[in-house]
Amino acid sequence: MHSATDDRSAPSRATKSEIVALLRDRDRSVSDLARRLSVSGTAVRRHLDQLEREGVVRESGTRRGRGRPATTYGLTDLGESRFRKHRDDVLRSLLASVHADQNEERCYRVLRDAGAHLARSMMEDIGSEESDPPGSPLDMALSLLERMGGREDVRRVSGGSEIVGLVCPLAELVRDYPGACKVVAGFVEEIVGVPVEDRCPHEGEPICLLETPSTPCGS
């Protein structure tokens, strides 16, 4: 039988876990966390203070809004490590299942569709949370790739652009499953609105090399 103290502490533990889960995909402000969890800002700050002491969460910057800039919080490497292994295990299992299909065209179509679905989801979140999202479709794609753990640069080429990945967001998976590049290509294509092809070299350290046949509108 639980005591009253146990009953009061359970919601606290649950809310702290939910905060960590919400910070997995992007940095968030206190007001954003409070709104999503339907709790007070004071409650969120109390949990964040404890998570900072544990080394799981850190202040990551500020976000502009209608009022004064709000401090944002993100996961530390320690916080992210709590999820990384399980997440990678799931992704590896999914990629292994998809790659087991002998029809390469169908396999790649599934992976590109998965990337497009992820892009739509992340863009919806950006639209609802940020008052000043990245300006052009290409800027948006680079910003969201960075949130996924990548770091990219763009160079102009005849008739289009190349997105060069200085850090591949799926590097650990691409080594074993080169088709994972199709996820990133589908992701970027959904955002910029023009066909995107991956030209990624799969030898040595994985990097992204995505090509667009024409300049994305607004970039």
N, C-alpha and C positions, 0 to 999 in steps of 0.2 A: 504493500500500500504506500502510495507517495504522500509525502508531507506537503503542507501548504507551501513551504519553501521550494520544494521540487517543482510544484505546479507553476510557481511564479518564474522559476528559472528556465523552464522549457521554452517559452516563447522567445526569451532572450537569446538562447542558443540558436534557435531556428532562424531568427532575424539576422544574426551575425553571419550564419551560413548563407543566407539569401543575399546579403550584401556582397560577400565574396563572389557568389555566382554571377551577380549582375555586373561586377567589375571584370569579369573574364574577357568579355568581348570589346569593352571600351571603358575609358575613364568617365567618371560621372561626378556630378556635384551632389552636395547634401540634399538640395531641394529635389533633384531628380530621383535620388534614392528614396527619399521620404514619400514622394508621389507614387512611385512604383510599388512600395511596400505598404502603403496606407498607414504610415506611422508618423510621428512628429519628427521635426528636424533635430530636436534635442535627443531623441532616442537614437537617431542615426549617428549623431556626433559621438554619443557615448560608445557605441559599438565601434566606430572608426578609431577612436582613441585607443581602445583595447587592441584592435587589430594592428594599429601602428606600433604599439608596444611589443606585440608578438612578432613584428617584422614582416607581416603579411601584406600590409597596405601602406602606401606612401602618398604624400601630396605630389601631384604630377603637373600642376599648372593652374591656369585660370581660364575661364570661359566667359566671353562677352555675352550679355543678354540685354534685356530692357532696362534693368537696374544696374547696380554696381557689379563689377566682375565677380564671379563666384569661383572659389577654389574647387578644383577637381581632384579626384582620388583615383589611383590605379593600383593594380597588384604589383608587388615586388616579384623578383625571381622566385623567392621562396613561396609566395602565394600562388604563382602560376604553376610551380612544380607540383602542387597538389592535384592539378588536373591533367598535366601534360601527358603523363604516362598512360592514363586510362583513355584519354582522347586519342592519342596516337595508336593505341591498341585497337580501338574501334575503327579508326580510319584505315589502318592496315588490313583489318578483316574485310571491310567493305571493298577496298581496292583489290584485294586478292580475289574476292568473289566476282567482281566486275571483269577483271583481267582473265579470269578462268573461261570466260565466254570466248569461243573460237572466232566469233565474228568481230573483227577489229573495228569495223565501221560502227557497229551497234555499241560496242564498248565505249568508243570515244564520244559518241552522241550522248550516252548516259552521263559521262563525266562532264561534258560541256553543259548539259542541262542542269547538273548539280551546281556548277559554278554560277550559272545564270540565276538560279533560285536563291542562292546565297546573296548575290548582288542585290536582288530585289528586296530581300529582307533587310539588309543593312541600309539601303537607301531609304526605306520606309522609316527606320529608326532615326536616321540623320534628319529627315524632314520633320519629324515630330519633336526632336530634342534640341536642334541647333537653329538659332535665329540667323546665323551667318554661315551657311554651308559653303564648301569650295565652289568657286564660280563656274568653271567649265566642266563638261563631262570628263575630260581627260584629267583635270585637277581632282575631281571627285574619285576617279578610279585610283589615282596615285595615293590619295588620302586613305581610302579604304584598304588598299593593299598594305599600307604602312600599319594600319590597325591590326591586320592579320599577321604582322611580324615581318613583312618584307620591307625592302628599301629600294626604290626604283628611280631611274633618271630617264629623261626623254630626249631623243635626238631626232631632228628632222631629216628625212630622206626624200628623194625624188618621189612625189606622188603620195606622200603619207608620213607616218611617224614610226619610230621604233621605241618601244618601252624596254629599257635594259634593266634587268634586275640585279642590283649590286648585292642584294641578299634575297634569296628565294624564300617565299613564305612557306613553301612545302618541301624544303630542301631534304629533310630527313626521309620523306616518303618518296621523292623523285628518284633517289638512288636505287630503290628496289622496284618502283613502279613508275617508269617514265611517262605513262599515260596520265599521271596526276597533273602534268602540265596543261592538259585539256581543261581541267577545272579552272585554272587561272585564266586561260584564254576565254572560256565561256563567261567567267566573272567580268572580265574587262569589256568583252563585246556587249554584254547586257547594258553596261553603263554608258559606253561611248556611242553606241548606236550604229556602228559600222562593223563589217566583218573583221575579225582578229584571228590571226594564225600564229601558233607558237613555232618558233624556230630555235628552240632551246637545245644547246649542246648537252648531251648526257654523259660526256666523258669528264672525268675530273670533278671539281667542285660544282655542284648544280647552280646554274644561274638562269634567270628568265630572259628570254628574248622574244618579245611579241611584236608583230608587225600589223599595222593598219594600212589598207590600200589607199585611204584618203584621210585628210586631216579631220578629226572629229569636230563637229560644229561647236563653235564658241571657244575653241582652244587657241 
